[in-house]
Amino acid sequence: MSFLAGLPWMEIVTVAGTILFALFLFGVTVAAHEFGHFFAAKKAGLVVERFAIGFGPKIYGKVIDGVEWQVNLLPLGGFVQLPQMSPAEELEGKSGKDFKELPPVSPGAKIFTALAGPVASLGLGVLCAVGVWIFGVPTNMTYRTTTIGWVEPGTPAAKAGILPGDVILAIDHQRPERWAGRPGAVVESILLGTDREILIELDRNGKEIVTARILPERTVEMEGLRRLGFEMYPAQSAWVEQVIEGGPAERAGIRPGDLMISLGGEKIWSPAAVKAAVEDGREVLQLGIRRPTGEEVQVKVQPEKATNRKDKMIGVVWRSSEIKITHPTPQEQVSSAAGLVWRTLRALVTPASSVGLQHLSGPLGIFDRLVSLLRTDPRLVLYFSVILNVNLAVMNLLPIPVLDGGHIVFSLLEAIRRRQIEAKTIVRIQTCFVVLLAGFFLLVTYHDSMRLKKRIEKPVESAEMPVFEKKAK
């Protein structure tokens, strides 16, 4: 409550409204999937006992035409209770009908009903993709490059001799088309790689092809995911947006609109190079500057501490990355989302990969992401919904009991054996997987909550501009 007490009432209303809307969007995603099952079950003549959003204690329920429609307390998904498919009372609650007394259902009807959920999710994903195609999505244009902007000293990439300005031609024999945001992009190729070492091919200055095989490192900051040391730094021009009054940059003659092109005679491929030089303790920076008029000058800047900052700085605000509204086609979006799911699953089961169950997100992580995107730009929510629904469709097709893929496997076995599997056998198998599924949800929810807690506790950078002591120019 102390957190809310410090907020203006309009901010509280905005936060509450955003959270409620995110819950609604998550509910729509779940409802679409479950409605697919419901519609198919009705068409196939199955008994439908309950349609529920969420699990656990019931918040609201109403019986319409023999079907109980309900909303439950825990927004972890949803279900359509179909006692003829397979008993799942551990998740769905006690059934009012005896499984043995219901007429048998053909394996084909069960498969049709099980497939309808993923098909509905995929359909909603395509619909969202069409919306993104029409309305567009904010896109960081910096991510359209494959040129390295900066390499952190001491990292595997630096030790392998990789340099700023190197153009990445291939990672593990696959050519990346952009920095991030696609299954085969630079960042995703490194994070989701399945080989112990990463083979990287580079174009250096258009004159030399450099090949390196690098053993990535794993860091606590990235939750054990592997990295090479340049993933955070795509090539980006070092444009000066603002010069802090009275600071070293202003005294050196740097102006808003200037472009920093060199540092100590070396080309600048990212503002990170200037920041790293300051953090490295350089007393004087020799900077090459290109004015908006095209004039090029050399200036010397001596970093210093502001009166309200702990670290030294030169006193500039860099121009933000260029954001443009792009209109990717529905096919491009859906194929990209499916490819990302496939690469993640492959990395998850590959021993050499650094991806584990702790890196996956559950309902809490998804909900937190929805809230964040809503507060940034609603069009990003639509774009994320494509990924979410395609993910839901693919994951539910995995041949795991309790999931739709598990129901399909049971139905195929029935078709091969030409007789139904005993209900008690299905119950035993599903009970084991319900326990495993509950453990999985607890694990991902714990890691989601730790990530959320870490972000909340992270010190907020002061919005106050640095203040420098006045000195003679």
Secondary structure, DSSP 8 states (H G I E B T S, - for coil): -HHHHTS-HHHHHHHHHHHHHHHHHHHHHHHHHHHHHHHHHHHHT----EEEEEEEEEEEEEEETTEEEEEEEEEEEEEEE-TTT---HHHH---SS-GGGS----HHHHHHHHHHHHHHHHHHHHHHHHHHHHH-EEEEGGGG--BB----TTSHHHHTT--TT-EEEEETTB--SSSSSSTTSHHHHHHT--SSSEEEEEEETTTEEEEEEE--EE-TTTTT-EE-S-TT-B---EEEEEE-TTSHHHHHT--TT-EEEEETTEE--SHHHHHHHHHTT-S-EEEEEE-TTS-EEEEEE--EE-TT-SSEE--EEE----EEEE---HHHHHHHHHHHHHHHHHHHT-TTS---GGGS--HHHHHHHHHHHHHH-HHHHHHHHHHHHHHHHHHHTSS-TTSHHHHHHHHHHHHHHTS---HHHHHHHHHHHHHHHHHHHHHHHHHHHHHHHHHHHS-----S---------
